[in-house]
Amino acid sequence: MTATKRLKAIMVHLASGIKTSTPSSAFDSATEEHAQAATDRDIVRKDIMALPTFDELPKYKNFTGCAWGVWGRNDQLGTVNLLTDEVVQRAATEEIKTGRSVSLNWPINFPEKPMFGRKTPEVCAFAHLGADLPVRDDEIHINTQSGTQWDGMRHFGVLEHKVYYQGVSASDVPAGPLHLPDPNAIDLVNANLGIQNWATHGICGRGVLLDLVRYYTKGGKPLPYDPWTTHGISVAELKAVAEAQGVKFRAGDIMLLRVGFIQKYHQVTGEERDALQGRPETFAGIEQSEDMKKFLWNNHFAAVASDQPALESWPAEMNTYLHQTILGLWGMPLGEFFDLEKLSEVCAETGRYTFFFSSWPMHIIGGCASPPNAAAMF
């Protein structure tokens, strides 16, 4: 079923609460526990884009804003459901005017010394027929989250309660090598919540850049925070940047935030870059607050990404991680290390901060994350 049909089929949303017993069985039984039948408090939606507000979403135990069941108990797309055929078509029609394109992918080689203890990317060219002949193969060994990436649903759930999106128990998501010899017989346990769902649907629609770096440094002023130091960016700041750029959000937007990590990475010395891997991870990012959750959900973004190693201010207390809400409760693609430097230049040059956004993650069955293969088109 397409995302368009799924959205059109949603006329009733569970607003009366979610059972709070911790799921421990397979996907169907787990989701049954967390998506109850309609009651007299259900909210009937005649407009398919008029989703519940954040305050109308039920709680999951001690976590506010749980969207399990909004798109059905077996949903595998999360907020990507907002990217309907009509939304994509409108974005393409309105935004692609000149055909100019900008890649949003940092080279897979960077950073050479990744954060969070992840594997150093290795790219090796093989000359199978001899070094003097013009024939080469590549072998690439990477952690899918060492550089430009989408965090997928299997990457991060609700830590305290050991569940992923839709209440899927961590114990029901296997770890280790995945062998799939028969493409016609793939066990659900190996595919459930995998990034292949976004890969086959695509993450395409209207992109919006909020360029905090350019907003703050206009006129030669210094950036009032260090992208490599813990700093929370508020909702008020995001709204101020949007207003200054003349941006008005609409449901299904893909929001990109330029905070400054990659700009600084290019400006500092090699020694400073290398030192990142050995020191405690401290980065600027969006603040962990109820206001931020309401801002992200109530604007009904389909996805959100930034140029930082962690979208949110880092580090944070375990129970305040926004990853838990964005991925674990909403199923929203969360992007990090997007290269927004050229995009910033083009947006400033053209005065346009909206564009057609296209991303086709790697088709990894059961994948936790993927490079985005993303571009902006004007």
C-alpha positions as CSV (number, residue, x, y, z in Angstrom):
1,M,0.0,0.0,0.0
2,T,1.4,3.4,-0.9
3,A,1.9,6.2,1.6
4,T,-0.9,8.1,0.0
5,K,-3.4,5.3,0.5
6,R,-2.2,4.8,4.0
7,L,-2.8,8.4,4.9
8,K,-6.2,8.4,3.3
9,A,-7.2,5.3,5.2
10,I,-6.5,7.0,8.6
11,M,-9.7,8.5,9.8
12,V,-9.4,7.6,13.4
13,H,-6.4,8.0,15.7
14,L,-6.0,6.5,19.1
15,A,-6.0,9.4,21.6
16,S,-7.1,7.5,24.7
17,G,-3.7,6.2,25.8
18,I,-1.3,3.3,25.2
19,K,-0.9,0.2,27.4
20,T,2.3,0.4,29.3
21,S,3.4,-3.2,29.7
22,T,6.8,-3.9,28.1
23,P,6.4,-5.9,24.9
24,S,8.6,-9.0,24.8
25,S,7.2,-11.1,22.0
26,A,7.1,-10.9,18.2
27,F,6.0,-7.8,16.3
28,D,2.3,-8.6,15.9
29,S,1.7,-9.3,19.6
30,A,3.9,-6.3,20.7
31,T,2.0,-3.9,18.5
32,E,-1.4,-5.2,19.6
33,E,-0.4,-4.3,23.1
34,H,0.3,-0.7,22.0
35,A,-2.4,0.1,19.5
36,Q,-5.9,-0.2,21.0
37,A,-9.2,-0.1,19.3
38,A,-11.0,3.2,18.7
39,T,-12.9,4.6,21.7
40,D,-15.3,7.5,22.2
41,R,-12.2,9.8,22.7
42,D,-10.8,9.0,19.3
43,I,-10.3,12.0,17.0
44,V,-11.8,11.7,13.6
45,R,-9.7,13.3,10.9
46,K,-11.4,14.4,7.7
47,D,-8.3,16.1,6.4
48,I,-5.6,13.5,5.9
49,M,-2.9,16.0,6.7
50,A,-4.6,17.1,9.9
51,L,-2.7,14.7,12.2
52,P,-3.0,14.7,16.0
53,T,-1.2,17.5,17.7
54,F,1.6,16.6,20.1
55,D,-0.6,17.2,23.1
56,E,-3.2,14.8,21.6
57,L,-0.8,12.0,21.3
58,P,-0.9,9.5,24.1
59,K,1.9,8.8,26.5
60,Y,4.1,5.7,26.5
61,K,4.8,5.1,30.2
62,N,6.8,8.2,31.2
63,F,7.3,9.4,27.7
64,T,5.0,12.0,26.1
65,G,4.1,12.2,22.4
66,C,3.9,8.5,21.3
67,A,2.8,8.1,17.7
68,W,2.6,4.3,17.6
69,G,-0.5,3.4,15.8
70,V,-1.0,6.7,13.9
71,W,-0.3,5.0,10.6
72,G,-1.5,1.5,11.7
73,R,-0.1,-1.1,14.0
74,N,2.1,-2.7,11.3
75,D,3.5,0.6,9.9
76,Q,7.1,0.5,8.7
77,L,7.5,4.1,7.4
78,G,6.8,6.4,10.4
79,T,6.6,10.1,9.3
80,V,7.8,9.1,5.8
81,N,4.0,8.4,5.4
82,L,3.7,12.2,5.0
83,L,5.5,12.0,1.7
84,T,2.5,11.1,-0.4
85,D,2.4,11.1,-4.2
86,E,0.6,14.5,-4.0
87,V,3.2,16.0,-1.6
88,V,6.1,14.9,-3.8
89,Q,4.4,16.1,-7.0
90,R,3.7,19.5,-5.5
91,A,7.2,19.9,-4.2
92,A,8.7,18.9,-7.6
93,T,6.4,21.2,-9.5
94,E,6.9,24.2,-7.3
95,E,10.6,23.9,-6.4
96,I,12.4,22.6,-9.5
97,K,12.7,25.7,-11.7
98,T,16.3,25.9,-13.0
99,G,17.4,22.3,-12.7
100,R,20.4,23.2,-10.6
101,S,21.4,20.4,-8.2
102,V,23.5,20.3,-5.0
103,S,24.9,17.2,-3.4
104,L,24.3,17.0,0.3
105,N,26.7,14.0,0.9
106,W,30.0,14.5,2.6
107,P,32.6,12.1,0.9
108,I,32.3,8.7,2.4
109,N,36.0,9.0,3.5
110,F,35.1,11.7,6.1
111,P,35.6,12.1,8.9
112,E,38.7,9.9,8.7
113,K,38.6,9.4,12.4
114,P,34.8,9.1,13.2
115,M,33.1,10.0,16.4
116,F,31.5,7.6,19.0
117,G,34.1,4.9,18.5
118,R,32.9,4.0,15.0
119,K,35.0,2.2,12.4
120,T,37.4,4.3,10.2
121,P,36.0,4.2,6.6
122,E,38.2,2.1,4.3
123,V,38.1,2.4,0.6
124,C,40.4,0.1,-1.4
125,A,40.8,-0.2,-5.1
126,F,41.8,-3.6,-6.5
127,A,43.6,-4.2,-9.8
128,H,42.5,-7.7,-10.5
129,L,44.1,-8.0,-13.9
130,G,47.3,-6.3,-13.1
131,A,48.2,-2.7,-12.1
132,D,49.2,-1.8,-15.7
133,L,45.7,-2.6,-17.0
134,P,42.7,-0.1,-16.8
135,V,40.5,-2.3,-14.7
136,R,39.7,-1.7,-11.0
137,D,37.2,-2.8,-8.3
138,D,36.4,-1.0,-5.1
139,E,35.9,-2.6,-1.7
140,I,34.4,-0.3,0.9
141,H,34.2,-1.1,4.6
142,I,32.3,1.5,6.6
143,N,30.0,1.9,9.6
144,T,26.9,3.3,8.0
145,Q,26.9,6.0,10.6
146,S,30.5,7.2,10.4
147,G,29.7,10.0,8.0
148,T,26.6,11.4,6.2
149,Q,23.7,9.2,7.4
150,W,20.1,8.7,8.1
151,D,19.6,7.0,11.5
152,G,16.9,4.4,11.0
153,M,14.3,2.9,13.3
154,R,16.6,0.0,14.3
155,H,19.3,2.4,15.4
156,F,17.7,3.9,18.5
157,G,14.6,3.2,20.6
158,V,13.4,4.0,24.1
159,L,16.3,3.0,26.2
160,E,14.7,2.8,29.6
161,H,12.0,0.4,28.3
162,K,14.1,-1.5,25.8
163,V,11.7,-1.0,22.9
164,Y,11.9,0.4,19.3
165,Y,9.2,2.1,17.2
166,Q,5.8,0.5,17.6
167,G,6.8,-1.2,20.8
168,V,9.0,-3.8,19.2
169,S,11.2,-5.3,21.9
170,A,14.9,-5.0,21.6
171,S,15.2,-8.7,22.1
172,D,13.1,-9.2,18.9
173,V,15.7,-7.3,16.7
174,P,18.6,-9.6,16.0
175,A,22.2,-8.6,16.0
176,G,25.2,-10.1,14.1
177,P,25.6,-11.2,10.5
178,L,22.4,-11.4,8.4
179,H,22.2,-14.1,5.8
180,L,19.4,-13.9,3.2
181,P,19.9,-16.6,0.6
182,D,16.3,-16.6,-0.7
183,P,14.9,-13.2,-1.6
184,N,11.4,-14.7,-1.7
185,A,11.5,-16.0,1.8
186,I,12.7,-13.3,4.2
187,D,11.7,-13.8,7.8
188,L,9.9,-10.8,9.2
189,V,12.3,-10.7,12.2
190,N,15.1,-9.9,9.9
191,A,13.3,-7.1,8.1
192,N,11.0,-5.5,10.7
193,L,11.7,-1.8,11.0
194,G,14.7,-2.1,8.6
195,I,15.9,0.9,6.6
196,Q,14.9,-1.0,3.4
197,N,11.4,0.4,3.9
198,W,12.6,4.0,3.4
199,A,15.0,2.9,0.7
200,T,12.1,1.5,-1.5
201,H,9.8,4.4,-0.7
202,G,12.3,7.2,-1.0
203,I,12.6,10.3,1.2
204,C,11.6,12.9,-1.3
205,G,9.7,16.2,-1.0
206,R,10.2,19.8,-0.2
207,G,13.4,20.5,1.7
208,V,13.9,23.5,3.9
209,L,17.3,24.8,5.1
210,L,17.5,26.8,8.3
211,D,21.0,28.3,8.1
212,L,21.8,29.2,11.6
213,V,25.5,29.8,10.8
214,R,24.7,32.4,8.1
215,Y,21.9,34.0,10.2
216,Y,24.3,34.5,13.2
217,T,27.4,35.6,11.3
218,K,25.7,38.1,9.0
219,G,27.8,41.2,8.8
220,G,30.9,39.5,10.0
221,K,29.7,38.8,13.5
222,P,31.2,35.7,15.2
223,L,29.1,32.6,15.7
224,P,27.7,32.8,19.3
225,Y,28.4,29.2,20.0
226,D,31.0,26.5,19.2
227,P,29.7,23.7,17.1
228,W,32.1,21.4,18.8
229,T,30.9,22.2,22.3
230,T,27.7,21.2,24.0
231,H,25.1,23.9,23.2
232,G,21.3,23.7,22.9
233,I,19.5,25.5,20.0
234,S,16.1,26.6,21.0
235,V,12.8,26.6,19.2
236,A,12.8,30.4,19.3
237,E,16.1,30.4,17.4
238,L,14.7,28.0,14.7
239,K,11.6,30.2,14.3
240,A,13.7,33.3,14.1
241,V,15.9,31.9,11.3
242,A,12.8,30.7,9.4
243,E,11.2,34.1,9.7
244,A,14.4,35.9,8.6
245,Q,14.6,33.6,5.5
246,G,11.0,34.0,4.7
247,V,10.2,30.3,5.2
248,K,6.8,29.0,6.2
249,F,6.6,25.3,7.0
250,R,4.1,22.9,5.7
251,A,3.3,19.3,6.5
252,G,5.8,16.9,4.9
253,D,8.7,19.2,4.8
254,I,12.2,17.8,5.3
255,M,14.0,20.2,7.6
256,L,17.8,20.7,7.3
257,L,19.8,22.6,10.0
258,R,23.2,24.1,9.3
259,V,24.8,24.4,12.7
260,G,28.5,24.6,11.7
261,F,30.3,21.4,12.4
262,I,31.5,20.8,8.8
263,Q,32.4,24.4,8.3
264,K,34.7,24.3,11.3
265,Y,36.1,20.9,10.3
266,H,37.4,22.5,7.1
267,Q,38.8,25.5,9.0
268,V,40.8,23.9,11.7
269,T,44.2,22.2,11.6
270,G,44.7,18.5,11.0
271,E,45.8,18.0,14.6
272,E,42.5,19.6,15.8
273,R,40.5,17.3,13.5
274,D,42.4,14.2,14.7
275,A,41.9,15.2,18.4
276,L,38.1,15.0,18.0
277,Q,38.2,11.2,18.1
278,G,40.0,11.1,21.4
279,R,38.2,13.7,23.4
280,P,34.7,13.5,25.0
281,E,32.0,14.0,22.4
282,T,30.5,17.5,22.9
283,F,28.5,19.1,20.1
284,A,25.9,21.8,19.5
285,G,22.4,20.7,18.4
286,I,18.7,21.2,19.1
287,E,17.8,21.3,22.7
288,Q,16.1,18.5,24.5
289,S,12.8,20.0,25.6
290,E,9.1,19.5,25.3
291,D,8.9,22.6,23.3
292,M,11.3,21.2,20.7
293,K,9.2,17.9,20.5
294,K,6.1,20.0,20.0
295,F,7.8,22.1,17.3
296,L,9.0,19.0,15.4
297,W,5.8,17.1,15.6
298,N,3.2,19.9,15.2
299,N,4.9,21.1,12.0
300,H,4.6,17.5,10.8
301,F,8.1,17.3,9.3
302,A,8.7,14.1,7.4
303,A,12.4,14.1,8.4
304,V,15.0,16.3,10.0
305,A,18.8,16.4,9.6
306,S,21.8,18.6,10.3
307,D,25.5,18.9,9.6
308,Q,26.4,17.9,13.2
309,P,27.5,14.4,14.4
310,A,24.4,14.3,16.6
311,L,21.3,16.2,15.6
312,E,20.6,17.1,19.2
313,S,22.9,18.9,21.7
314,W,25.4,16.3,23.0
315,P,25.8,14.8,25.5
316,A,22.4,14.6,27.4
317,E,20.9,12.6,30.2
318,M,19.7,9.2,29.1
319,N,16.0,9.8,29.5
320,T,16.1,13.2,27.7
321,Y,17.7,11.9,24.4
322,L,15.6,13.2,21.5
323,H,16.6,10.2,19.5
324,Q,14.2,8.2,21.7
325,T,11.3,10.4,20.6
326,I,12.2,11.1,17.0
327,L,13.1,7.5,16.1
328,G,11.6,5.4,18.9
329,L,8.2,7.1,19.3
330,W,7.7,8.7,15.8
331,G,9.7,6.7,13.3
332,M,11.1,9.9,11.8
333,P,14.3,9.8,9.8
334,L,17.1,11.6,11.7
335,G,20.0,12.8,9.6
336,E,23.5,13.7,10.7
337,F,26.7,14.9,9.0
338,F,24.8,16.3,6.0
339,D,27.1,18.5,4.0
340,L,25.2,21.8,3.8
341,E,28.1,24.1,2.9
342,K,27.4,24.3,-0.9
343,L,23.6,24.4,-0.2
344,S,24.1,27.4,2.1
345,E,25.9,29.2,-0.7
346,V,23.2,28.5,-3.3
347,C,20.4,29.4,-1.0
348,A,22.0,32.7,-0.1
349,E,22.8,33.4,-3.8
350,T,19.3,32.6,-5.0
351,G,17.4,33.8,-1.9
352,R,15.6,30.5,-1.9
353,Y,15.7,28.4,1.2
354,T,13.2,25.8,-0.1
355,F,14.0,23.2,-2.8
356,F,13.2,19.7,-3.9
357,F,14.9,17.2,-1.7
358,S,15.7,13.7,-2.9
359,S,17.2,10.9,-0.8
360,W,17.4,7.2,-1.6
361,P,19.1,5.3,1.2
362,M,20.9,2.1,0.6
363,H,18.6,-0.9,0.2
364,I,19.8,-2.8,3.3
365,I,17.3,-5.3,4.6
366,G,17.1,-5.0,8.3
367,G,19.5,-2.0,8.2
368,C,19.9,0.3,11.2
369,A,21.2,3.3,9.1
370,S,22.4,4.3,5.7
371,P,24.2,7.0,3.8
372,P,21.4,9.1,2.4
373,N,22.4,9.6,-1.3
374,A,20.8,13.1,-0.9
375,A,20.5,16.1,-3.2
376,A,18.7,19.5,-3.3
377,M,17.3,20.6,-6.7
378,F,16.3,24.2,-7.5
